[in-house]
Amino acid sequence: MAAPAIAQSTLSTENDYSKDRHTYSGSSCAQLSDTLPPLEPLSDDKVHLSADNADLVRNGLSTLTGSVRVRRGDQEITANRIDYDEAQQRFIINDESVFRSSRAVIDSQHAQFSLNDDSGLFSDNSFTLLTRDARGHSDELKVNGDKTAELTGAAYTTCAPGNDSWYLEASHIHLDYDAGVGTATNARLRFQGVPIFYSPWLQFPINDQRRSGLLYPVLANTNKTGFDLREPLYLNLAPNYDATFTPRYMSKRGTQLELAGRYLLSNSEGNLGYQYLDQDRVTDERRTFAFFNDRSLLSPNLSMELHYADVSDPRYFEDLGSGGSGNGIDLSTDSFLDRSARLTYNSPGAYSLQVLVQDYQKITSSLTDVEDPYRRLPQVLFNTQTRNSFMYTRAGMSAEYSNFVRDDSVQGQRYDVDPYLKIERDTISWYSKAQLDYRYTGYELTDTAAGDPNAPHRALPIFSAEYGLRFERMLADGTPQTLEPRLFYLYVPYRNQSDLPVFDSGDPDFDFTQLFSRNRFSGLDRISDANEVALGLTGRQLDPSTGAVKASASIGQLYRFEAPKVSLPGEDAPNSGATDFIGEFAYNVSKNWGTHFVVQWSPEQSEFSRTGMAIRYRDDYSHYFEAAYRYRRDLLEEADLTAMTPIYHAISLASRWRYSVKDSQTLDSYVGLRYDTCCYAVDVAYRHYISDSQGNMNNGIYFQLELKGLGQIGSGFPNLRVDDDVY
């Protein structure tokens, strides 16, 4: 049977079992070595002796007394008396002494040290490992010249001297500094004096190198899974790839197995994994999940990106969660799994070519088939632009070929070619640019309704022009201020597009950026007719000492000279005239306090269509507070409160409450307490949240015991996911 080992797992990507958890970083405990002056290594390999008195005997036993110091290389021994046996090249110390090297400090009552092989034997000692900020004591410690050490009757901890909140005791400990591993025999782990773990053989880290072994178990208890226990086994297969095997026991569901791996090659990186539950006790079904992600640079100009995922049933993640798979997406909330392969070729200054093949798997059980996105089998994108300009003018072209596939729907091929001329002029105080396109889009369709064309097409000229000014002034106190007005005009003639399918077009949010967009729709199936002008004004105030933006404000409005006629099926086109005002404001009141506001105000109805606001506080002492509010007319109204703060000495609080004012319902509530010291931390948390697309609530209880420098037991605080953009 393989012996348990406490593993270290670090690659270019994050450790899958610790990411997405909010924790407070406690400082390391003060060790004996912190009070000692630094030991500079000597430049030669000679032995340097100093003492108040010396009784030297050639080829015999010499005695040095009074502030004795022996130094060679990066090693030093100090004591009140040291006997030196020249014949055996050995120092004998029958008094308290301190041995120092680049790896350890040893305070012992009796010691011997050999110059022949750099080995030493220290009895009744206490030691500090400089590579790990750890300490301990032993009945006997032997330091070998091959950078290993043997301890008998030993105890080991990372707590400060005088604090033994946790310690690992063993009959025998072997330390290998090159491998970064300590091996204990007959090991007992004690917390607050109570034994909580025993193993006849145990490995633990003494530096930050990766190594194979058991990661600490993950514990939770939820309505969906019941008692939930995971015990990851980490496999350090090579310096650039590793794997983790994780048995997972769920009292309500059964036993799940997961194998996940990561790799980092000279020109690629990625991860892959597989989860298997033979028979779910609730659904009586076999449930599986597989994923693979890769990013590769095939040549200096050619890159490839691959994503694949497959799940046995749509409710897999609603019932079981992602299981710590580290696949890079939030599988509990996403609606589809992405399966895609993308090749991108870039010829700098000349052209770029991209080929995409993309499929999806639906993982939200409440959606209907009509909401499935189209598969792209394939999509080819081409872009080019002249390298140099003539009279500030460049010519370019973008082109696309896409084959859209979806069962029981209109499907087919789309061709799009967009040649253009672009004029750009940019100076310090102003800029201007204009672009003239002639866009042609054609389709070859199948499965169309009776009477609908199989080869519709559209040809459109598009013209846009933008002009902006840059004003800057200095206030009396030296604070820089900028003011940037901009004017944008767009003209697109009307073309009836009702006979065109809708493969990838949508109606994005109307925000400040959208004011200056050349198409109010996303995708290419709909290009809105337009005869409109947008006005925007942005002002900023900078911090004179750092140049950072201290305050910024933007406001803008779009005016349509004619009402657009193009719309998506089932939606109405907007009216002519002025649109809502869009405004954004951000102000950093101080280093710690900041505010952010977004508003959309309708002058026609004299009311706000959308508002979003947040007040945040953050400092260097783990204090964080945010109060946010979001409102969209006829859609949502939510309040969000988040707080993380120390409340008494080593006790910290983390909490979040998301509430739907519109539905009078709590969406997510969470509260956790953390007791954090320099050598251990305890987390206890409770969470009540919506767990699936039907709005069902789930309760979770989380517990974690972290032994600093050794590992964690439990699942800890779940990530509160406080986003910078709360709107």
C-alpha positions in Angstrom: 0.0 0.0 0.0 1.3 3.4 -0.9 2.2 5.5 2.1 0.4 8.9 2.6 2.4 12.0 1.5 1.6 15.6 1.9 2.0 16.9 -1.7 3.0 20.2 -3.2 1.4 21.1 -6.5 2.4 24.2 -8.5 2.6 24.6 -12.3 2.2 27.6 -14.6 -1.6 27.4 -14.0 -3.1 27.5 -10.5 -3.5 24.6 -8.2 -6.9 23.2 -9.1 -7.8 22.5 -5.5 -7.1 25.9 -4.1 -8.2 28.3 -6.8 -11.5 30.2 -6.5 -11.4 30.3 -2.7 -11.2 33.5 -0.8 -8.7 33.2 2.0 -6.9 35.7 4.2 -3.1 35.5 4.0 -1.7 35.3 7.4 1.9 36.2 8.1 4.5 33.5 8.8 5.5 32.9 12.4 8.7 34.5 13.8 11.4 31.9 14.1 14.7 31.8 16.0 16.6 32.6 12.8 14.8 36.0 12.6 16.8 37.2 15.6 20.2 36.2 14.2 22.3 38.4 12.0 22.8 37.1 8.4 25.6 34.6 7.9 27.7 35.6 4.9 29.5 32.6 3.4 33.3 32.6 3.3 35.1 32.8 -0.1 37.5 30.0 0.7 37.2 26.5 2.1 39.5 27.0 5.1 38.5 26.5 8.7 38.5 29.8 10.6 38.8 29.7 14.5 38.4 32.4 17.1 38.3 32.1 20.9 39.3 34.0 24.0 41.6 31.1 25.0 43.1 28.2 23.1 45.1 25.2 24.3 46.4 23.7 21.1 48.0 20.2 20.9 49.3 18.9 17.6 47.8 15.6 16.6 46.0 15.6 19.9 42.9 17.1 21.6 42.9 20.9 21.5 40.6 23.0 23.7 39.1 26.4 22.8 37.2 28.3 25.5 35.4 31.7 25.7 33.2 32.9 22.8 34.4 30.2 20.5 33.5 30.5 16.8 34.3 28.0 14.1 33.5 28.9 10.5 34.0 27.2 7.1 32.1 28.0 3.9 28.4 28.7 4.9 28.6 26.8 8.2 29.3 28.2 11.7 29.5 26.7 15.2 29.5 28.9 18.3 29.9 27.8 22.0 31.7 28.6 25.2 33.9 25.5 24.8 34.9 23.3 21.9 37.3 20.4 21.8 39.1 19.7 18.5 40.5 16.2 17.7 43.0 16.9 14.9 43.6 13.3 14.2 40.0 12.6 13.4 39.2 16.2 12.1 36.3 16.3 14.6 34.9 19.0 16.9 33.5 17.8 20.2 31.1 20.0 22.1 29.8 19.0 25.6 28.2 22.3 26.2 25.3 24.3 24.7 26.2 25.3 21.1 24.5 26.8 18.0 25.2 25.4 14.6 24.2 27.5 11.5 24.2 26.9 7.8 22.2 28.1 4.8 19.6 25.4 5.5 19.2 25.1 9.3 20.0 26.5 12.7 20.5 23.9 15.5 20.7 24.7 19.2 22.0 21.6 21.0 23.3 20.5 24.4 25.9 18.0 23.0 27.3 18.0 19.5 30.0 16.5 17.3 31.0 17.7 13.8 33.4 16.1 11.3 35.4 18.2 8.8 36.1 15.1 6.7 32.5 14.7 5.4 30.7 17.8 6.8 28.5 15.6 9.0 27.4 16.4 12.5 25.6 14.8 15.4 23.5 17.0 17.7 21.9 15.7 20.9 19.0 17.1 22.9 18.5 19.9 20.4 16.0 22.4 18.9 16.2 23.3 15.2 14.9 25.8 12.7 14.7 25.0 9.0 15.5 28.1 7.0 14.1 26.8 3.8 10.6 26.4 5.3 10.3 28.7 8.3 9.7 25.7 10.4 11.2 24.5 13.7 11.2 21.6 16.1 13.2 19.5 18.5 14.6 16.0 18.7 16.5 13.7 20.9 19.2 13.3 18.3 19.8 15.0 14.9 22.4 13.9 12.4 23.4 16.2 9.6 25.0 14.4 6.6 27.3 15.8 4.0 24.9 14.7 1.2 22.4 17.4 2.3 20.2 15.0 4.3 19.5 14.8 7.9 18.2 12.1 10.4 16.1 13.0 13.5 15.2 10.6 16.3 12.4 11.3 18.7 11.4 14.5 16.8 8.6 17.1 16.7 8.1 19.5 13.8 5.9 22.6 13.4 5.8 26.0 11.6 4.4 27.8 14.7 6.4 30.4 16.6 8.7 29.4 19.4 6.7 28.8 22.5 3.5 28.0 20.5 2.8 24.4 19.8 -0.8 24.7 18.5 0.0 22.0 16.0 3.0 19.8 15.6 4.0 16.6 13.8 5.8 14.2 16.0 7.6 11.0 14.9 9.9 8.3 16.1 12.2 9.0 13.1 12.3 11.8 10.5 14.5 11.8 7.4 15.1 15.3 5.7 16.2 15.5 2.1 17.0 19.1 1.2 17.7 18.5 -2.5 14.4 16.6 -2.9 12.6 19.1 -0.6 10.9 16.2 1.3 10.7 15.1 4.9 9.9 11.4 5.7 8.5 10.5 9.1 8.1 7.1 10.6 5.4 6.4 13.2 4.0 9.9 12.6 1.3 11.6 14.7 -0.2 15.0 13.9 -1.5 16.8 17.0 -3.7 19.9 17.0 -4.1 21.7 20.4 -2.5 18.6 21.9 -5.1 16.3 20.5 -4.0 13.7 18.0 -6.0 14.1 14.7 -4.0 12.0 12.3 -1.7 9.0 12.5 0.4 7.2 9.8 3.2 4.6 10.2 4.9 6.4 7.3 4.4 10.0 6.1 6.1 12.5 3.7 5.8 16.3 4.1 7.3 19.3 2.3 10.3 21.2 3.6 10.5 23.6 0.6 8.3 24.8 -2.2 9.1 22.2 -4.8 6.4 20.1 -6.4 6.1 16.5 -5.2 3.8 13.5 -5.5 1.5 12.5 -2.6 -1.8 13.1 -1.0 -3.3 16.5 -1.0 -5.4 17.3 2.0 -9.1 16.1 1.9 -11.9 18.5 0.9 -15.0 18.4 3.0 -18.5 19.9 2.4 -22.1 19.1 3.1 -24.9 20.3 0.7 -28.5 19.5 -0.1 -27.5 18.1 -3.5 -24.7 15.8 -2.5 -25.0 15.3 1.2 -21.8 14.7 3.0 -19.1 15.4 0.4 -15.5 14.2 0.8 -12.7 14.4 -1.8 -9.2 13.0 -1.2 -6.9 14.1 -4.1 -3.7 12.2 -4.9 -1.2 14.4 -6.7 1.2 12.9 -9.1 4.3 15.0 -10.0 5.1 13.1 -13.3 7.7 15.6 -14.7 8.8 19.2 -14.2 6.3 20.2 -17.0 3.3 18.0 -16.5 1.4 16.5 -13.6 -1.9 14.7 -12.7 -4.4 14.4 -9.9 -6.5 11.4 -9.1 -9.5 12.2 -6.8 -11.9 9.7 -5.3 -15.0 11.6 -4.1 -17.6 10.2 -1.8 -21.1 11.8 -1.7 -23.5 10.3 0.8 -26.6 11.0 -1.4 -25.0 10.3 -4.8 -22.3 7.6 -4.4 -18.6 7.5 -5.2 -17.2 9.5 -8.1 -13.7 9.1 -9.5 -11.8 11.9 -11.3 -8.5 12.0 -13.1 -7.2 15.4 -14.2 -3.8 16.5 -15.7 -2.0 19.6 -16.8 1.0 20.1 -19.1 3.3 22.9 -20.1 5.5 22.4 -23.1 7.8 24.7 -25.0 5.1 25.8 -27.4 1.8 24.7 -25.8 -0.1 24.4 -22.5 -3.3 22.7 -21.5 -5.3 20.5 -19.2 -7.6 17.5 -19.5 -9.7 15.3 -17.2 -12.4 12.7 -16.8 -15.0 12.3 -14.0 -17.0 9.0 -13.6 -19.9 8.2 -11.3 -21.0 4.6 -12.0 -24.5 4.9 -10.5 -26.1 8.0 -9.1 -28.2 6.9 -6.1 -30.7 9.7 -6.8 -31.1 9.4 -10.6 -30.0 5.7 -10.9 -27.9 6.7 -13.9 -24.2 6.6 -14.9 -22.8 10.1 -15.0 -19.6 11.3 -16.6 -17.8 14.4 -17.7 -14.7 14.8 -19.9 -12.8 17.9 -20.9 -9.6 18.9 -22.8 -8.2 22.4 -23.4 -5.0 23.3 -25.3 -3.3 26.4 -26.6 -0.3 25.9 -28.9 2.1 27.9 -31.0 2.7 25.8 -34.1 5.1 28.3 -35.7 6.0 32.0 -35.1 2.9 33.0 -37.0 0.5 30.1 -36.6 -1.3 29.3 -33.3 -4.0 26.7 -32.4 -6.6 26.6 -29.6 -8.6 23.5 -28.8 -11.6 23.1 -26.4 -13.5 19.9 -25.9 -16.1 18.9 -23.2 -18.7 16.3 -23.0 -21.2 15.6 -20.2 -23.5 12.7 -19.8 -26.7 14.7 -19.0 -27.7 18.4 -18.8 -28.2 18.4 -15.0 -24.7 17.1 -14.2 -23.3 20.3 -12.9 -26.5 21.4 -11.2 -26.4 18.2 -9.2 -22.7 17.5 -8.7 -20.9 20.8 -9.4 -17.6 21.0 -11.4 -15.8 18.8 -8.8 -12.7 20.9 -8.9 -11.9 19.9 -12.4 -10.0 23.1 -13.2 -11.4 23.3 -16.7 -11.4 27.1 -16.7 -15.2 27.8 -16.8 -17.9 28.2 -14.3 -19.9 25.0 -15.1 -22.6 25.6 -12.5 -23.9 28.7 -14.3 -22.9 28.3 -18.0 -25.6 27.1 -20.4 -23.4 25.4 -23.0 -20.1 23.4 -23.1 -17.8 24.7 -25.9 -16.2 22.3 -28.4 -14.0 24.1 -30.8 -10.8 24.1 -32.7 -9.3 27.5 -33.9 -6.3 28.0 -36.2 -4.9 31.6 -36.4 -2.3 32.7 -38.9 -0.9 36.2 -38.5 1.4 37.8 -41.1 2.4 41.1 -39.3 1.5 44.2 -41.3 0.0 42.2 -44.1 -3.0 39.9 -43.2 -4.5 37.5 -40.7 -6.4 34.3 -41.3 -8.5 32.4 -38.8 -10.3 29.0 -39.2 -12.8 28.0 -36.5 -14.8 24.8 -36.1 -17.2 25.1 -33.2 -19.9 22.9 -31.6 -21.8 23.1 -28.3 -23.4 20.8 -25.8 -26.3 22.1 -23.8 -26.0 21.8 -20.0 -28.9 23.8 -18.7 -32.0 21.6 -18.6 -34.6 24.3 -18.7 -33.6 25.7 -22.2 -35.5 24.6 -25.3 -33.9 23.4 -28.5 -34.6 26.7 -30.4 -32.3 28.5 -28.0 -29.3 26.3 -29.0 -26.6 28.3 -30.8 -25.7 27.3 -34.3 -22.6 25.2 -34.9 -19.9 26.7 -37.1 -18.6 23.9 -39.4 -16.4 25.8 -40.3 -15.9 29.6 -40.0 -13.1 31.2 -42.0 -12.1 34.9 -41.3 -9.7 36.9 -43.3 -8.4 40.4 -42.7 -5.9 42.5 -44.6 -4.9 46.2 -44.8 -2.2 48.0 -46.7 1.0 48.3 -44.8 1.6 52.0 -45.5 -0.9 54.9 -46.0 -1.2 57.4 -48.8 -2.4 60.8 -47.8 -3.4 59.3 -44.4 -5.5 56.7 -46.3 -5.4 52.9 -46.2 -7.3 50.2 -48.0 -8.3 47.0 -46.4 -10.7 44.1 -46.6 -12.4 41.7 -44.2 -14.0 38.5 -45.4 -15.9 35.6 -43.9 -17.2 32.2 -44.8 -19.3 30.4 -42.3 -21.3 27.2 -42.5 -24.0 27.3 -39.8 -25.6 24.0 -38.7 -28.5 23.3 -36.3 -31.0 20.5 -36.3 -34.6 21.2 -37.2 -33.8 24.8 -38.3 -32.9 26.9 -41.3 -29.2 26.3 -41.9 -26.6 26.9 -44.5 -23.6 28.9 -45.6 -22.9 32.6 -45.4 -20.4 34.6 -47.4 -19.4 38.1 -46.4 -16.9 40.5 -48.1 -16.2 44.0 -46.8 -13.6 46.1 -48.8 -13.1 49.5 -47.3 -11.0 52.7 -47.4 -10.0 54.3 -44.1 -8.6 57.8 -43.4 -7.0 58.5 -40.0 -5.3 61.6 -38.7 -4.1 61.9 -35.1 -2.4 64.8 -33.5 -1.8 65.8 -29.9 -4.9 68.0 -29.6 -7.3 66.4 -32.0 -8.0 63.3 -34.2 -10.3 62.5 -37.1 -11.1 59.3 -38.9 -13.5 58.2 -41.6 -14.3 54.9 -43.2 -16.2 53.9 -46.3 -17.2 50.2 -46.8 -19.1 48.2 -49.4 -20.3 45.1 -47.7 -21.7 42.2 -49.6 -23.4 39.2 -47.8 -24.8 36.1 -49.5 -26.4 32.9 -48.3 -26.8 29.3 -49.5 -29.6 27.9 -47.3 -31.4 24.6 -46.8 -34.5 23.6 -44.8 -36.1 27.0 -45.5 -39.8 27.5 -45.1 -42.1 27.3 -48.2 -41.8 30.5 -50.2 -38.6 31.7 -48.5 -35.5 32.2 -50.8 -32.6 29.7 -50.7 -30.0 32.2 -51.8 -30.8 35.6 -50.4 -28.2 38.3 -50.4 -27.5 41.9 -49.2 -25.2 44.7 -50.5 -24.7 47.8 -48.4 -22.5 50.8 -48.5 -21.5 52.0 -45.0 -20.0 55.4 -44.1 -18.8 56.6 -40.8 -16.8 59.6 -39.6 -15.5 60.6 -36.2 -13.8 63.7 -34.9 -12.5 64.3 -31.4 -10.7 67.0 -29.4 -8.4 66.8 -26.4 -8.2 69.6 -23.9 -5.9 69.6 -20.9 -5.4 72.0 -18.1 -3.5 72.2 -14.8 -5.4 73.2 -11.6 -3.8 75.5 -9.1 -2.7 72.5 -6.9 -1.0 70.9 -9.9 -3.8 68.4 -10.6 -4.1 67.6 -14.4 -7.6 67.6 -15.9 -8.6 66.4 -19.4 -11.7 67.0 -21.4 -12.4 65.0 -24.6 -15.5 65.8 -26.7 -16.2 63.4 -29.6 -18.6 63.5 -32.5 -19.5 60.4 -34.5 -21.7 60.2 -37.6 -22.9 56.9 -39.3 -24.9 56.5 -42.5 -26.2 53.1 -43.7 -29.0 53.0 -46.3 -32.0 50.8 -45.8 -32.1 47.3 -47.2 -34.9 44.9 -46.5 -33.3 42.0 -44.6 -36.4 40.1 -43.4 -35.6 37.2 -45.8 -32.2 36.7 -44.2 -31.8 34.1 -41.5 -30.5 34.9 -38.0 -27.5 32.7 -37.3 -25.4 34.8 -34.9 -27.0 38.3 -34.7 -28.3 39.7 -31.4 -29.2 43.0 -29.8 -26.4 44.0 -27.3 -26.8 46.2 -24.3 -27.1 49.9 -25.0 -24.1 51.5 -23.2 -21.6 54.2 -23.8 -19.5 52.1 -26.2 -22.5 51.2 -28.2 -23.1 54.9 -29.0 -20.1 54.8 -31.3 -20.8 51.4 -32.9 -21.1 51.0 -36.7 -23.9 48.5 -36.3 -26.4 48.3 -33.4 -26.6 44.5 -33.8 -24.0 41.9 -33.1 -23.1 39.4 -35.8 -23.6 39.9 -39.6 -27.1 38.7 -40.3 -28.6 42.1 -39.5 -27.0 45.4 -40.4 -29.1 48.3 -39.2 -29.9 51.2 -41.5 -28.7 54.4 -39.9 -28.6 58.1 -40.4 -27.5 59.2 -37.0 -25.0 61.2 -35.0 -23.6 60.5 -31.5 -22.1 63.1 -29.2 -20.0 62.1 -26.2 -18.0 64.0 -23.6 -15.4 62.4 -21.3 -13.5 64.2 -18.5 -10.8 62.9 -16.3 -8.9 64.1 -13.3 -5.5 62.6 -12.7 -3.4 62.1 -9.6 -0.4 64.4 -10.0 1.9 62.1 -8.1 1.1 58.8 -9.9 -0.7 59.8 -13.1 -3.5 57.4 -12.2 -7.1 58.4 -13.0 -8.7 59.7 -9.8 -12.0 60.7 -11.3 -13.7 60.2 -14.7 -17.1 61.0 -16.1 -18.6 60.3 -19.4 -22.0 61.3 -20.9 -23.4 60.7 -24.4 -26.5 60.6 -26.5 -27.4 59.3 -30.0 -29.7 61.2 -32.3 -31.3 59.4 -35.2 -32.4 61.6 -38.1 -34.5 58.7 -39.4 -36.1 55.8 -37.6 -34.3 52.5 -38.5 -36.4 49.9 -40.2 -34.3 46.8 -39.8 -35.1 44.7 -36.7 -34.7 41.2 -35.4 -37.7 38.8 -35.6 -40.2 39.6 -32.9 -38.5 42.9 -31.9 -39.4 46.5 -32.7 -37.0 49.0 -34.3 -36.2 52.1 -32.3 -37.8 55.5 -33.1 -36.2 58.5 -34.6 -34.9 61.4 -32.6 -32.8 61.4 -29.4 -32.1 58.2 -27.5 -31.6 57.9 -23.8 -28.7 59.6 -22.2 -25.9 57.2 -21.2 -23.6 58.3 -18.3 -20.7 56.8 -16.4 -18.9 58.2 -13.4 -16.1 56.8 -11.3 -14.4 58.5 -8.4 -11.6 57.3 -6.1 -12.3 59.2 -3.0 -9.1 58.1 -1.4 -6.6 55.3 -1.7 -9.2 53.0 0.0 -12.6 54.3 -1.1 -14.0 54.3 -4.6 -17.4 54.7 -6.3 -18.8 53.8 -9.7 -22.1 54.8 -11.3 -23.8 53.9 -14.6 -27.1 55.5 -15.6 -29.4 55.4 -18.6 -32.0 58.2 -18.5 -34.9 58.5 -20.8 -35.8 62.2 -21.5 -39.0 61.1 -23.2 -40.3 59.3 -20.1 -38.3 61.4 -17.6 -37.1 58.3 -15.8 -34.1 56.0 -15.5 -34.1 53.0 -17.7 -31.1 51.5 -16.1 -28.9 52.3 -13.1 -26.0 50.7 -11.4 -24.0 51.9 -8.5 -21.3 50.6 -6.2 -19.4 52.0 -3.2 -16.2 50.1 -2.3 -13.7 50.1 0.4 -10.4 48.1 0.3 -7.2 48.4 2.3 -4.0 46.5 3.0 -5.4 44.8 6.2 -8.0 42.5 4.7 -10.8 45.0 5.0 -13.2 44.9 2.1 -16.7 46.3 1.7 -19.0 46.8 -1.2 -22.5 47.9 -1.5 -24.0 47.6 -5.0 -27.4 48.2 -6.6 -28.5 47.2 -10.1 -31.7 48.2 -11.9 -33.1 47.6 -15.4 -36.6 48.6 -16.1 -39.0 45.6 -16.4 -36.1 43.2 -16.1 -34.3 43.2 -12.7 -33.7 45.1 -9.5 -31.0 43.7 -7.2 -29.0 44.8 -4.1 -25.6 43.2 -3.3 -23.7 43.6 -0.1 -20.2 42.1 0.5 -18.0 42.5 3.5 -14.7 41.0 4.5 -13.1 42.3 7.7 -11.2 41.3 10.8 -13.6 41.7 13.7 -11.5 40.8 16.8 -7.8 40.0 16.9 -7.3 36.9 14.7 -11.1 36.5 13.9 -12.3 37.6 10.5 -15.7 37.8 8.8 -16.6 37.2 5.2 -20.2 37.6 4.0 -22.3 38.3 1.0 -26.0 38.9 0.4 -27.5 39.2 -3.0 -31.2 40.1 -3.0 -33.7 40.5 -5.8 -35.9 43.5 -5.0 -38.1 42.8 -8.0 -38.8 39.2 -6.9 -38.5 39.7 -3.2 -36.1 36.8 -3.0 -32.6 36.1 -1.7 -30.4 34.9 -4.6 -27.3 34.1 -2.6 -26.4 34.6 1.1 -23.2 33.6 2.7 -21.4 34.1 6.0 -18.1 32.7 7.1 -15.8 33.1 10.1 -12.0 32.6 10.0 -9.7 32.3 13.0 -6.2 33.0 11.5 -2.9 32.9 13.3 0.6 32.6 11.9 0.7 28.8 12.3 -2.9 27.7 11.7 -6.3 28.9 10.6 -9.9 27.6 11.0 -12.7 28.5 8.6 -16.4 27.8 9.2 -19.0 29.0 6.7 -22.6 28.6 5.7 -24.1 29.4 2.3 -27.7 29.5 1.0 -28.0 30.0 -2.8 -29.8 29.3 -6.0 -28.1 26.2 -7.4 -29.9 25.4 -10.7 -31.8 26.9 -13.6 -35.2 26.1 -11.9 -34.4 28.5 -9.0 -34.1 25.7 -6.4 -32.1 26.7 -3.4 -29.2 24.8 -2.0 -27.5 25.0 1.5 -23.8 24.4 2.0 -21.7 24.1 5.1 -18.0 24.5 4.7 -15.1 23.8 7.1 -11.4 24.1 6.7 -8.4 23.6 9.1 -5.3 25.0 7.6 -1.9 24.2 9.2 0.5 26.8 7.9 3.4 25.2 6.0 1.7 21.8 6.0 -1.6 21.9 4.2 -5.4 22.3 4.6 -8.2 19.9 5.6 -11.6 20.9 4.3 -13.1 23.1 1.6 -12.6 26.6 3.1 -14.4 29.7 2.1 -16.1 29.5 -1.3 -15.1 32.2 -3.7 -17.3 35.3 -3.3 -16.7 36.3 -6.9 -16.8 40.0 -6.5 -16.5 41.4 -10.0 -14.9 44.7 -10.9 -17.8 45.4 -13.3 -20.9 45.1 -11.2 -23.2 46.2 -14.0 
